[in-house]
């Protein structure tokens, strides 16, 4: 099943680090900006269903402005200040899953191309725990004009890697956005899930690979 794989691409949030390590830290921040996030979350749901856009940030600002009751310029400024820049300091205190660095190093040594494709700007995570030097492609789907599960950002990534989609394994933590997006784009998919989630979730079968930790992932892939 993995014989034709020449690249492994990763989501970031909830995939390279445990989601809870961010969530519990930002509770006071979310409460402080409760009205903003109440509207912003509704806007993101709309953006996940939107076709590829020539200017994602402009359209997102227009949609948010309608919901929030402000100008487009104010909307774009608030999104940048609160959703993008405001969360940046929290990532400085977050550590990746065990063996993530080991996984990237091993994949590179075996000749695989490596990519990062996230819905939120990868730059928000700073140096991304020293993983960037291993990567051939690092970009946020927003910059490409469409959020996952649109197959468009996956297609752009495949073209940047100079590979066919079926030669890429995409690793994520979301069935709805990561697994289905990758599958729809013609890629193989892998999902990181706790043993409990793997036991109870019927959606596990949608992914070509499911794993609970990165050492297990390495054993499967290599």
N, C-alpha and C positions, 0 to 999 in steps of 0.2 A: 504493500500500500504506500510506503514511503520511499520506494526505490527511486522515483523520479524527482523527489524533492531536492531543490538546489538552494532554497532560501527559507529562512524561518523569520517571520515577522511577528511583532508583539504589540498588543495594546499596552497601555501603561497603568492607568488607574484601576486598582483592584486586581491587576494581573501581575505586575512586578512588585507590588507592595500590598499588604492586607488593608482592605477598605476601612476596617474598624479603627486602624491606627490613625487615620485622618479624621474620621467622623467624630470620635469622642473629643478630639482636640478643638474642632471648629464649632461645637455646640454653642458656646457663648457668642461667637462671631455670627452664626446664623440667627440667633435670637436678636442680636443687635441690628441685623439687617433683615428682619423677618418680612416686612412688606415687600422689599426688593425681591427676595427669593420666592415669595408667594407668586409673584407675577413671572419672574424669570423662569421658574420651573415649567410653567404653562407654555411659555415661549419656546423653550427647548424642545418640548414635545412636538410643537408645530414644526420646528426646524428639522427634527428627525424625519419628518414626512415630506420635506421639501425637495424638489428636484435640484440638480446642480445649479448654482447661481454664479454669475460673473463677479458679484461682490457680496459674499456671505454676511460680512459685518454690517454693511449698509442695510440689507434686508432684515437682519436680526434686530437692528436698531429701530427700524420702522415698525416692526411687529411689537416690540417691547414698548415703544412710545404710545401705541394705540391702547395697550393694556394698562400701562402705568399712568397715562395722562400727562405726558411731557413732550418736549420737542425731540426730534430724532437725534440732534446733537447731544442733548442732555442724556438721552437713553444710552447712546454709544459711550459717553463718558462714564456713566454709572456702571455699565457692564464691565468696562475696562478696569475701573477703580475697585469695584467690589468682587466681581466674579473671577477676574484674571489676576491683577496685581495684588489685590488684598489677600488672596490665598497663598501667594508665593512664599511668604515667610514660614508657613506651617509645614511646607514640604522639606524645609531644612532640617526638621527634627524627625522626619520619618525615615525608617530603614526599610530596605527591600526585603523580600522573602529570602530565607536561607538558600544559598547556592545559586542565586540569580547570576552573580558575577561569574561564578564557576561555569554556569551553563553557557553564557555568551562566549567565554574564552574557549570552551571545548568545541562549540559549534564553529567558531572561526578557525580553530586549528584543524578541523575536519574539512574545511573548504566551503562551508555554507556561507552564503550571503546573509546578512542580518539587517532587519529594518524595524523601525518603530513607527506605528501609525495610531494616533490617539485622537479622540474627539476634541479634547482640550489641548491648547498649545503645549507641546513638549517643553518649550522654553520656560514655562511656568514652574517646572521641576528643576530648574538650574542645570547642573551638570549630569543629572539623572544617574547619580551614584557611580559615575565614572564609566558608564556603559557606551557613551557616544563614540569613543574611538573604535569600537568594534563594529559600528553600524555603517552600512552603505547608503541608507536612506532614513531620514528622520523628519517627520512632518506631521502637522495636525490636519485633520480632515476639514476643519473650518477654512484653512488656507487654500484648500483645494475646491471649496465651494459647496460641499455637501457632507452632512454627518452620516455616520453609519446608522442603519444598515444599507444605505445606498451603495450599490456596487461601484459607483464612480470613483471614490477615493482608492478603493482596492485596485481598480484598473490602472489608475495613474501610478500607483506604487509598482505594479507589475511592469509597466512600461519603463519606469525609472530604473528598475533592477535588470531590465533587458531579459525578462523571463516570461514564459507563458504562465497564466494564472494557476494551472494545475501543477506547476513546479514549485509552488509556494505553500508553506504551512503557516496559517495564521493562528496565533495564540491569544486567547482572551478570557474574560471571566463572565461575559454576558451572552446568553443564548440568543436573545432578541437582536442585539446589535453586532456582536463579534462573530458568533458562530453562523448565524443566518446570513449576515453580510458577506462573510468569506465564502460560504457555500454558494450563495447566489452569484458571486463573481467567478465561480469555477475553481476556487482554491480548496485545499484541504484545511480542516479546522481542528483546533485543540482547545479544550476548556479546562481551566484550573478550578477545582471544586473540592470542598471538604468531603471526607468520607460520608458524613451524614447527608449532605446535599446529593451526593452521587447515589446514595441508597434510595432517597425519596423522590428524586426528580426523574420523570420520564423523558425530559428533554435531553438528558445525557446522550441518548442515542443519536441526536442530531449532529453531534460532533464526531469526527473520525477518531479522536483521541481524548480521553479524560484522565486527569492526573491530580494528585493531591499535594505534591511538592516537586521542586525542580530536580531533585536527584532522581526521582521516579520518571520525570519527563525525559531526562537525559538517557536513562536506561531504555526507554521506549524508542526514542529517536535514533540513538547511536547504536 
